[in-house]
């Protein structure tokens, strides 16, 4: 899959107005989703995925080609991967003091989505970011599967998003929230929703206007990407009356893990 998107920021004080405008442009009410996102890091030296594809009760057979493609990508560079779980403020947040009324997440049984994104393509002086991405739906046990494949847990955040659709165009307002630090593993109980602090001290929301181009069987994808770029630029002309889309340095979206420094005269460890 190839993802192309425009990026703008929205101040907290302008959030309600932005949602109202996007609702009018898309003729739909925003879909609110909240994810608990666990981050895993591969080894500094890229080695791919250590084991065979997970069994069908963990990874559907239809998704196993995506696992093979992810293995191919991890052979050329190590990356930070995401395991995303959809959660609810009403049932999953509350902290230790409300543990009796909130759900303790069982990562061996709950469904999750594995996310990977590549370094964006080098589109100079363009407000459009273009990059490869892989999203694999799992049924359960995703953290265990990742750790068995030499991907180490590093931290977790909460992601809140408001999404709109206009034809093939996906419009998303999102931001991340801190979670309390833990000893090398996810915390046992999520804090109360009202106690969460945005990662951005200014509490801004990121606006992405997206198009996805599916990976084909070898033909036509460059042309499809060109058409997607053209469509995004046409939409930009309309949206930029309301939002200030920026040219973003592609390194801002880089999820690759830097290899260890090689000392002259010595090979890598």
VOGU-3710 file (C-alpha; in Angstrom, 3 decimals, decimal comma):
1> xxxxxxxxxx> 0,000/0,000/0,000  1,183/3,525/-0,798  -0,142/6,374/1,337  -0,154/10,000/0,162  -1,242/12,862/2,403  -1,270/16,591/3,052  -0,432/17,847/6,565  -1,627/20,845/8,558  -1,931/21,649/12,264  -5,087/22,797/14,059
11> xxxxxxxxxx> -4,998/24,687/17,350  -7,033/23,344/20,250  -9,190/26,474/20,207  -10,013/25,904/16,516  -10,795/22,199/16,829  -14,609/22,465/17,041  -14,702/24,873/14,089  -12,460/22,553/12,047  -14,737/19,590/12,773  -17,805/21,600/11,760
21> xxxxxxxxxx> -16,141/22,659/8,499  -15,028/19,113/7,682  -18,484/17,787/8,504  -19,940/20,232/5,987  -17,381/19,323/3,317  -17,879/15,577/3,761  -21,595/15,498/4,595  -20,941/13,186/7,530  -20,431/13,276/11,285  -16,896/12,540/12,435
31> xxxxxxxxxx> -16,023/8,993/13,477  -14,130/9,141/16,761  -11,632/6,354/17,428  -9,198/5,907/20,290  -6,252/3,525/20,110  -3,810/2,293/22,686  -0,609/2,093/20,630  2,306/-0,082/21,763  5,661/0,627/20,095  8,230/-2,098/19,355
41> xxxxxxxxxx> 11,779/-1,674/18,043  13,821/-4,120/16,007  17,517/-4,832/16,424  20,009/-2,204/15,146  21,208/-4,659/12,494  18,246/-5,521/10,205  17,451/-9,232/10,350  13,827/-9,401/9,265  11,298/-11,456/11,198  12,950/-14,340/13,006
51> xxxxxxxxxx> 10,209/-16,948/12,765  7,662/-18,306/10,292  4,290/-16,556/9,813  2,007/-16,879/12,849  -0,625/-19,648/12,650  -4,053/-18,922/11,103  -5,694/-18,569/14,537  -3,411/-15,546/15,101  -2,846/-14,225/11,571  -5,531/-14,819/8,894
61> xxxxxxxxxx> -4,210/-16,631/5,824  -5,277/-13,714/3,621  -2,907/-11,457/5,590  0,128/-13,749/5,424  1,439/-12,146/2,174  1,581/-8,869/4,124  3,667/-10,616/6,783  6,054/-11,780/4,045  6,271/-8,240/2,669  6,976/-6,866/6,157
71> xxxxxxxxxx> 9,760/-9,439/6,575  11,248/-8,226/3,276  11,203/-4,610/4,468  12,772/-5,487/7,833  15,628/-7,281/6,075  16,856/-3,982/4,615  16,366/-1,801/7,709  15,124/-2,076/11,296  12,015/-0,069/12,158  9,759/0,948/15,001
81> xxxxxxxxxx> 6,489/-0,998/14,653  3,115/-0,236/16,216  0,546/-2,563/17,762  -2,751/-0,637/17,881  -5,701/-1,650/20,084  -9,026/0,164/19,880  -10,150/1,226/23,362  -13,080/3,044/24,947  -12,990/5,894/27,520  -16,052/4,373/29,191
91> xxxxxxxxxx> -14,637/0,892/29,849  -10,846/0,943/29,539  -9,764/4,089/31,422  -9,908/4,813/35,113  -6,626/4,015/36,858  -5,981/1,810/39,875  -8,601/3,561/42,000  -11,295/2,512/39,501  -9,803/-0,891/38,645  -12,987/-2,699/39,673
101> xxxxxxxxxx> -15,042/-0,884/37,027  -12,507/-0,778/34,173  -11,198/-3,489/31,878  -7,708/-4,929/32,263  -6,513/-5,527/28,706  -5,559/-9,090/27,851  -3,118/-8,711/24,939  -3,213/-12,460/24,256  -6,914/-12,334/23,377  -7,732/-8,823/22,154
111> xxxxxxxxxx> -7,535/-7,999/18,428  -4,854/-5,559/17,287  -3,462/-4,090/14,087  0,246/-4,185/13,270  1,402/-0,933/11,606  4,584/-0,257/9,627  5,492/2,868/7,621  8,567/3,456/5,473  10,692/6,581/5,062  8,659/8,841/2,745
121> xxxxxxxxxx> 9,667/9,283/-0,878  11,929/12,302/-1,560  9,343/14,684/-3,040  11,155/18,015/-2,859  9,251/21,226/-2,153  5,935/19,376/-2,232  3,287/19,550/0,515  2,400/15,913/-0,264  4,057/13,157/1,763  4,196/9,799/-0,049
131> xxxxxxxxxx> 5,280/6,573/1,661  4,773/2,840/1,744  2,791/1,371/4,601  1,678/-2,061/5,776  -1,214/-2,683/8,165  -1,843/-6,275/9,260  -4,934/-7,202/11,302  -4,182/-9,762/14,001  -6,675/-11,707/16,050  -4,616/-11,954/19,237
141> xxxxxxxxxx> -1,182/-12,307/20,868  0,449/-9,553/18,807  2,945/-8,400/21,498  4,052/-11,992/22,087  4,417/-12,606/18,346  6,505/-9,441/17,936  8,799/-10,279/20,844  9,275/-13,818/19,482  10,440/-12,101/16,294  13,080/-10,026/18,139
151> xxxxxxxxxx> 11,029/-6,831/18,306  11,380/-5,262/21,763  8,663/-3,275/23,554  9,765/0,359/24,096  6,734/2,470/25,139  3,050/3,224/24,550  0,786/6,188/23,802  -2,917/6,881/23,324  -4,021/8,075/19,865  -7,332/9,935/19,468
161> xxxxxxxxxx> -8,686/10,508/15,953  -11,697/12,092/14,260  -12,175/10,840/10,692  -14,233/11,961/7,697  -14,548/10,527/4,187  -15,250/12,310/0,937  -15,194/9,761/-1,852  -11,791/8,069/-1,740  -10,412/10,942/0,321  -9,828/10,276/4,034
171> xxxxxxxxxx> -9,598/13,316/6,323  -8,228/12,709/9,834  -7,693/14,946/12,842  -5,537/13,207/15,440  -3,215/13,677/18,391  -1,313/11,531/20,891  -1,401/11,431/24,697  1,236/10,371/27,234  0,789/7,315/29,446  2,608/6,723/32,748
181> xxxxxxxxxx> 6,016/5,096/32,379  6,328/1,429/33,271  9,152/-1,075/33,759  9,653/-2,348/30,214  6,044/-3,418/29,670  2,591/-1,845/29,184  0,951/-0,452/32,309  -1,649/-2,644/33,987  -4,401/-0,016/34,264  -4,983/2,975/31,991
191> xxxxxxxxxx> -5,407/6,289/33,863  -8,650/8,240/33,848  -9,335/9,801/30,444  -9,490/13,289/31,975  -5,953/12,848/33,362  -4,281/12,287/29,972  -1,819/14,944/28,736  -1,247/15,571/25,006  2,247/14,794/23,759  2,322/18,209/22,058
201> xxxxxxxxxx> 2,596/20,855/24,812  0,594/23,255/22,606  -2,194/20,619/22,416  -2,452/20,987/18,633  -4,190/18,458/16,392  -2,611/17,155/13,203  -4,802/17,222/10,097  -4,037/14,695/7,352  -5,894/14,614/4,030  -5,095/11,160/2,617
211> xxxxxxxxxx> -5,352/8,904/-0,396  -4,261/5,254/-0,483  -2,952/3,460/-3,572  -3,163/-0,315/-3,307  -0,117/-2,362/-4,285  -0,801/-3,967/-7,649  0,652/-7,031/-9,321  3,497/-5,046/-10,845  1,738/-2,803/-13,332  0,188/0,608/-13,170
221> xxxxxxxxxx> 1,114/1,693/-9,634  3,387/4,606/-10,655  0,571/5,971/-12,802  -1,895/5,534/-9,925  0,452/7,381/-7,569  0,773/10,217/-10,095  -3,023/10,460/-10,351  -3,331/10,415/-6,541  -0,835/13,292/-6,329  -2,868/15,248/-8,856
231> xxxxxxxxxx> -6,114/14,579/-6,986  -4,600/15,672/-3,672  -3,345/18,898/-5,242  -6,838/19,597/-6,607  -8,298/19,092/-3,131  -5,539/21,216/-1,604  -6,746/24,172/-3,666  -10,109/23,903/-1,886  -8,907/22,984/1,607  -6,117/25,562/1,789
241> xxxxxxxxxx> -8,726/28,303/2,037  -9,278/26,899/5,526  -6,057/25,072/6,478  -2,374/25,909/6,055  -0,717/22,831/4,552  3,029/22,682/5,132  5,963/21,132/3,298  7,150/18,552/5,857  10,724/17,245/5,918  10,393/13,520/5,272
251> xxxxxxxxxx> 12,761/12,787/8,184  9,938/13,869/10,515  8,115/10,639/9,553  11,218/8,397/9,626  10,603/5,232/11,704  13,880/3,530/10,771  16,284/2,579/13,546  19,782/3,962/13,055  22,437/1,227/12,905  25,312/1,319/15,436
261> xxxxxxxxx> 28,319/3,449/14,564  31,049/1,474/12,805  34,506/2,222/14,251  37,157/2,514/11,486  39,046/-0,727/11,127  36,298/-2,749/12,805  33,164/-4,360/11,475  29,736/-3,964/13,025  29,102/-5,986/16,221
//
